[in-house]
Amino acid sequence: MKQLKICGLLLLMFLAGCQSTPQKTIQPIDSTIEIKESDGTMSDSISHADIIKPKVALTFNGFADNQTMELLLKKLDESNMKATFFLEGLRVAQEPELVRDILKRGHEVQNGTLSFPDVTALDYDQTYEEIYLTNQIFEEHLGYKPKYVRSRSGDITDNMRLAAAALDMNAVIGLSINPLDRKMQGAQELVDYIGKYIDRGSIIHLNTYINPAIIDTIPLLAQLAEEHDYTITTLSDVLDNRYLTKSLEEIAGYDAIKPNLNYENIEPHLYYRKETSKKEMAITFDDWAHEQQVKDVLEVLKKYNIKSTFFLIGSGVEKNPQLAKLILEEGHEVASHSYYHLDVTKMTPEEIQDDLVKAHKALTYALQEPPILYFRPAQGIMDERTAKVITAAGIKTIAMYDIASFDWNLDYSAQDIYDRVISRAAPGKVIVMHILDGTKTVEALPLIIEKLQQDGYSFSKMSTWIEEDANGDVNK
């Protein structure tokens, strides 16, 4: 270990220079720091939590003046919201009673570094010192060691991760929603920005000491959370609900899709519909959207007790993996709709199979289990050569459809979508709809379901039909 001498007088000078209240006598924490050399292990870095529960972490950086802090805490109490405060160690040493009050109100306080430096300019030893000294202040004044550390800006550096790991801390925390309150926007502007990006597992980053509009933001944020059924809570509460526990390589079947260019003699299996006289249909969904649209579609399906097959775009799932997991948890099935959503008939065999592999891995990691080995091409475009290439990679069924709802067309009203589907309805048909932002899908879906149910139709997942047909049960 390296030893770094810290002057107690210098520490007191730091304290005197940053405080707004009369100087308090504070004993130096330690005159010598032993810098533990890194073995190369990095702590986790977390900017978003993959959770199923509709929870959002509200976090604040820094220590405002006492009056502002009291107003902020009062607004949080009135809104019944809990938050996590990342506080600089020097201010914790100055105002331990205020910090204890924050904790008594049910919030949590974590390591915000010692003096709020620009962490991108610090080397490993300097970063270690910032985090280590803050941990010591917490242990002396608050009786516990922080689990998490975050920089003033939310930047995550390798040195922070190395130092946090060396100090046995859980993670370095970033952010997923930063409305940049330093631009001095009003409260409604801040909440509008948050509302644009909020989803379950979000980590909201605000500052206590820059923009006074933060005080009035709290009740508006509480209203937003109520409208969208989110619980605003502490970082630890959100992170304790994470579901991802395995790395991709630990999940059996993660490599079920792999390159294989020996496709000339492959017999692909394309499935368009079920040959049956029984009044049943399949409603399926393609693509990807923000959480509200996905959640609204799931709510409609839950209301009518319908299970569906979702063909998801891998690149979208990577951004919000918890939504794919939510679809699975709701009893639906998930399959691949490619990674990049390109016309596969215009891609080389290598490009097609690379896309399939990436999509399969993205879905497998998000679901924590492999998706069903079906594939639906973008725009429903397919030819014989492409079907062979796709099947050679490990796809069992190319799952097509024969009723295109055209709900992706933003010019289509709910009535247009309804008319198009109902006019083509017949036993065994597969309807394709879409989870896309800005469409009228959510308005049209209950109209379609209710009409088909009135006409005596029930609904199936595609896997049910495909497995029945494979076993010779066509229900004619």
Salt bridges, closest charged atoms under 4 A:
ASP50 OD1 - HIS48 ND1 3.85
GLU70 OE2 - ARG105 NH2 2.90
ASP77 OD2 - ARG105 NH1 2.48
GLU95 OE1 - LYS24 NZ 3.75
GLU97 OE2 - ARG100 NH1 2.38
ASP101 OD2 - ARG105 NE 3.07
ASP125 OD2 - LYS2 NZ 3.39
ASP199 OD1 - HIS48 NE2 2.82
ASP237 OD1 - LYS55 NZ 3.12
ASP286 OD2 - HIS337 NE2 3.78
ASP286 OD1 - ARG376 NH1 2.88
ASP287 OD1 - HIS337 NE2 3.02
ASP287 OD1 - HIS341 NE2 3.14
GLU291 OE2 - ARG200 NE 3.02
GLU329 OE2 - LYS325 NZ 3.71
GLU330 OE1 - LYS302 NZ 3.54
ASP402 OD2 - ARG273 NE 2.46
ASP407 OD1 - HIS434 ND1 2.65
ASP437 OD2 - HIS290 ND1 2.66
ASP455 OD1 - LYS451 NZ 3.44
GLU468 OE1 - LYS274 NZ 3.03
ASP469 OD1 - LYS274 NZ 2.81
